[in-house]
Amino acid sequence: MHNPNEHRGPIAWMARHSVAPNLLMGFLLVGGFLMALRIKQEVFPEFDLDMVTVTVPYPGASPEEVEQGIILAIEENLRGITGVKEVTATAREGGGTVIAELEEGTDEQRVYQEIRQQVDRITTLPEEAEEPDVVLATHRRGVLDIVLYSDADEWVLRELAEQVRDRLLQDPGITQVDLVPERTFEVSIEVPQENLRAYNLTLESIAAQVRRASIELPGGSVKTEAGEILLRMRDRRDWAKEFGKFR
């Protein structure tokens, strides 16, 4: 005879057979432990930004001038590029930025090169605007920060930092080392006002003369019996003392 008060179901069955749930629990514990050892652990997960940024400095320009002279011209040239999902732009005082979001699965390098070529073809940018900077956004993982501190001159600290950077890059496990904050080299040429008046010069004329004189250009080649000799005009100046001897 069937007892109506008898409980049925998997829980009731396990309650009557204690060996099965113990085996199941042991299997789950061992399996969970083995899978925990195979879990990939990362400080920052890997992901792709999938965007290309075009930045154009325009010193002294208002946001309206940046939009009319730079933003609209770049957006017009980026239209129709295969692989570009959306284009957004920001116009601010002194420059503008255009961001092209790429479609998922697109060849980033191909689209980046095509955007760069389209931007280089633009001939209507204002003369006062600087060269466009086209960058493919990438994510880099920071691992370690090394701080160098001393009462020495900034130039000495920079040289020491560059030595440390070069030694770190010799390790095959290190791909990139950046100096932060890194100030770019700059040469300041100052001319007394009385000299400008005495020689009837202006700062614009001096700047133009420096640009014309501090150059490095190829001059062709000369074929000889021993081979081909490359000619190159080297009059480039990189250090302040070299500009100090400029005539």
C-alpha positions in Angstrom: 0.0 0.0 0.0 1.1 3.6 -0.8 1.6 5.8 2.2 0.2 9.3 1.4 2.4 10.9 4.0 5.6 9.7 2.4 7.7 12.6 1.0 8.8 12.5 -2.6 11.3 14.5 -4.7 15.1 14.8 -5.0 15.5 16.3 -1.5 13.5 13.5 0.1 15.4 10.9 -1.9 18.8 12.4 -0.7 17.5 12.5 2.9 16.9 8.7 2.7 20.2 8.0 0.8 23.0 10.0 2.6 25.8 8.7 0.5 24.7 10.4 -2.8 24.6 14.0 -1.5 28.0 13.5 0.2 29.5 12.4 -3.1 27.9 15.2 -5.0 29.2 17.8 -2.4 32.7 16.3 -2.7 32.6 16.5 -6.5 31.5 20.1 -6.4 34.2 21.1 -3.9 37.0 19.4 -5.9 35.7 20.9 -9.2 35.4 24.3 -7.8 38.9 24.2 -6.4 40.4 23.1 -9.7 38.5 25.8 -11.6 39.6 28.5 -9.1 43.2 27.7 -10.0 42.5 28.4 -13.7 40.7 31.7 -13.2 42.6 34.6 -15.0 43.4 37.3 -12.5 44.1 40.9 -13.8 44.5 44.2 -12.1 42.9 45.9 -15.1 40.9 43.9 -17.6 42.0 44.0 -21.3 39.7 46.0 -23.6 39.8 48.0 -26.8 39.0 51.6 -26.9 38.3 51.5 -30.7 38.5 55.2 -31.4 40.8 57.6 -33.3 41.3 61.2 -32.0 42.2 64.2 -34.2 43.5 67.2 -32.2 44.3 70.5 -33.8 45.7 73.4 -31.6 44.6 76.8 -32.8 46.2 79.3 -30.4 44.2 82.4 -29.6 41.0 81.2 -31.4 37.6 81.3 -29.9 35.4 78.1 -29.9 33.3 79.5 -32.8 36.4 80.1 -34.9 37.7 76.6 -34.1 34.3 75.1 -35.1 34.1 77.0 -38.4 37.8 76.7 -39.4 38.7 73.2 -38.1 35.9 71.0 -36.8 33.6 71.3 -39.7 36.4 70.7 -42.2 37.6 67.5 -40.4 34.1 66.1 -40.0 33.4 66.6 -43.7 36.5 64.6 -44.6 35.7 61.8 -42.2 32.2 61.1 -43.6 31.9 58.0 -45.6 35.0 56.2 -44.2 34.2 52.5 -43.9 34.5 51.4 -40.3 33.6 54.7 -38.6 30.6 54.3 -36.4 30.2 57.8 -35.0 32.0 61.1 -35.1 31.9 63.5 -32.1 33.7 66.8 -31.8 34.6 69.4 -29.2 35.5 73.0 -29.9 37.3 74.9 -27.2 39.3 78.0 -26.9 42.7 77.4 -28.5 41.9 74.2 -30.3 39.5 71.4 -31.1 39.2 67.6 -30.9 37.4 65.2 -33.2 36.8 61.6 -32.0 35.9 58.9 -34.5 34.4 55.8 -32.8 35.1 52.7 -34.8 32.7 49.8 -35.4 33.3 46.5 -33.6 35.5 44.1 -35.5 37.0 46.8 -37.8 40.6 46.7 -38.7 41.8 49.6 -36.5 45.1 50.2 -38.3 43.4 50.4 -41.7 40.8 52.9 -40.5 43.5 54.9 -38.6 45.7 55.2 -41.8 42.7 56.2 -43.8 41.6 58.9 -41.3 45.2 60.2 -41.2 45.3 60.4 -45.0 42.0 62.3 -45.1 43.1 64.8 -42.5 46.4 65.4 -44.4 44.4 66.2 -47.5 42.7 69.1 -45.9 44.0 72.4 -47.3 41.5 74.8 -45.8 42.7 74.8 -42.2 43.7 78.3 -40.9 47.3 79.3 -41.4 47.6 80.0 -37.6 46.5 76.5 -36.7 49.2 73.9 -35.9 49.6 70.5 -37.5 46.8 68.0 -36.7 47.7 65.2 -34.3 46.0 61.9 -35.3 46.2 59.2 -32.6 44.8 55.7 -32.3 43.6 55.4 -28.7 45.2 52.5 -26.9 45.1 51.3 -23.3 48.3 50.7 -21.5 48.6 49.0 -18.1 50.7 50.7 -15.5 52.6 48.3 -13.3 55.1 50.3 -11.2 56.0 53.9 -10.5 59.6 54.8 -9.7 60.3 58.2 -8.1 63.7 59.9 -8.3 64.2 62.6 -5.8 67.2 64.8 -5.2 68.3 68.4 -4.6 70.3 68.2 -7.8 69.5 70.3 -10.9 66.6 69.4 -13.0 68.9 68.6 -15.9 70.8 66.1 -13.8 67.6 64.4 -12.6 66.4 64.1 -16.2 69.7 62.4 -17.3 69.5 60.0 -14.4 65.8 59.2 -15.2 66.8 58.5 -18.8 69.5 56.1 -17.7 67.0 54.3 -15.4 64.6 54.1 -18.3 67.2 52.7 -20.7 68.2 50.0 -18.2 64.6 49.0 -17.6 63.9 48.7 -21.3 66.7 46.1 -21.5 64.4 43.7 -19.6 62.5 41.6 -22.2 59.4 41.7 -20.0 59.1 45.5 -20.1 57.7 47.0 -23.2 57.5 50.7 -22.4 58.7 53.2 -19.9 57.5 56.8 -19.7 59.0 59.8 -18.0 56.4 61.7 -16.0 56.2 64.7 -15.8 58.5 65.2 -18.8 59.1 68.8 -19.9 60.1 69.1 -23.6 63.4 70.7 -24.5 63.1 74.4 -25.3 65.6 77.0 -26.5 64.7 80.7 -25.7 66.3 83.4 -27.9 66.2 86.8 -26.3 67.3 90.0 -28.2 67.7 93.3 -26.3 65.3 96.0 -27.5 68.2 98.4 -28.2 69.7 95.9 -30.6 66.5 95.6 -32.4 66.3 99.3 -32.9 70.0 99.6 -33.7 69.8 97.1 -36.6 66.2 97.9 -37.6 65.0 94.3 -36.8 61.8 92.7 -35.6 61.2 89.5 -33.7 59.4 88.1 -36.7 62.4 88.7 -39.0 64.7 87.0 -36.4 62.4 84.0 -36.1 62.3 83.7 -39.9 66.1 83.8 -40.2 66.4 81.1 -37.5 64.0 78.9 -39.4 65.9 79.3 -42.6 69.3 78.8 -41.1 68.6 75.9 -38.8 67.7 73.2 -41.3 68.9 69.8 -42.5 68.1 69.0 -46.1 69.2 66.4 -48.6 71.2 67.8 -51.5 71.1 64.9 -54.0 73.9 62.5 -54.8 77.1 62.3 -56.8 78.1 59.2 -58.7 81.8 58.3 -58.6 83.9 55.3 -59.6 83.9 54.2 -56.0 80.2 54.4 -55.6 77.4 56.9 -55.0 78.1 59.8 -52.5 75.0 61.3 -50.8 75.1 65.0 -50.3 73.3 66.6 -47.3 73.3 70.1 -45.9 73.5 69.9 -42.2 73.0 73.2 -40.4 70.7 72.1 -37.7 71.1 73.5 -34.2 69.7 71.7 -31.2 71.4 73.4 -28.2 71.3 76.9 -26.8 75.1 77.4 -27.2 74.8 76.7 -30.9 72.1 79.3 -31.3 74.3 81.7 -29.3 77.0 81.5 -32.1 74.4 82.2 -34.8 75.1 85.1 -37.1 
